[in-house]
């Protein structure tokens, strides 16, 4: 889409015409360019991307320099576009025909519902791994937390464990389900078994220090030291 915009801009400003005509086309094209950037939802905070447009509106016969400036900015923008796409999306790959694309129960739901890819029996007072047959690519500095679904936990006495998906993991996602009831639980293909919540994390480096750590009022007070 951006490549088409660049070609269109170059053709407009290379066309013959007086200053008033070129200025009118430039203003129309500026509006189109802003709308396109807004639709893409990227690079709006990078004012350098629009330098060429403001330049050509101020000076006549410099449309060729405008084209050069835009291509120069586009060269810088491509890596930013890719990074923005990766940061703004949760990419999912369906590994088999049994996989179901995760869904959200509502627009503001925190988690994406995960679906069982095959029937599984979770024995009473036991546990099982339920395959989803999907793989995910999570943005850097984030992780995926596989969390219980409240309705299922309440009705079936289940819980979800081992629910951390690192951003660099590209393997299949499995759901570790515990059954705290006495009776077995039958999971069918297509059942919603858990939810995937994407959370931001800190990956600050670890530093080994000599001597004592910073003094605090609590100090080494452990379990029960802060009261009931």
Steps between C-alpha positions, in 0.01 A plus 500: 500500500778744585688418179192600299475826692862585426457439127186712494671786678792494255271506197297790631792724570682409178196603293500833320290789627520841663571557866133538600408169338796321654422648841138387480607146405759502774240594762262230378779247501613609845150428630500161326841417643395592855182293464697203373746521787213527745334194347820305536531620858878531483768769505261782589735617775798520260470850351804442276284283276309811393799733450488468122134606487559818701808579292322488164215717630752772582721499191422474131682266255640277774273200448795282397669568833168417664500159331855437616417602856195273510694200372772574753247510782328187367832315515518588869133431554490141370677350806275713722192374317607139551578564868168681550313211336668247728436712810136567414393148407485152649601272215348151505581197285259209468712185511230250402150498357372430851620838629258782576591867474493658849209735562399760757166497674460877463685798357651589838571144613852463641567150371473299179306177546700186421327197350571128539622341177398145600300317767680455832395339830628679810477241777356586839764646731736482202632713219546497122652703219238615252644578155382809314705436184589867469830688524529868586750783450481745791651849489838560670482606866169316532397147589188293469331386821278194459231566759186314613156586370291602800182322389674171439695518827183565699286233333760223464749562784788544257814711503774581249872467571839564333351791314797703370570537126824688430512741207769294326311168523362378168384149591148366551298638789372245749269562794586329830167438672450375857177328598429549871172308484465130580344416164669500161451799271442445129643773276366496144662636186409867465440559871636823645748383761702808599576857403821664378576836659785709355689689770791742490809409701835646604808324365753710690845342533606309811798639690685314776607745772759475771402579857154589619199599297322832560368538853122509540264537795386140462846358459508119517151462645338199332175311533260672740730794566255752355206388716193282445 
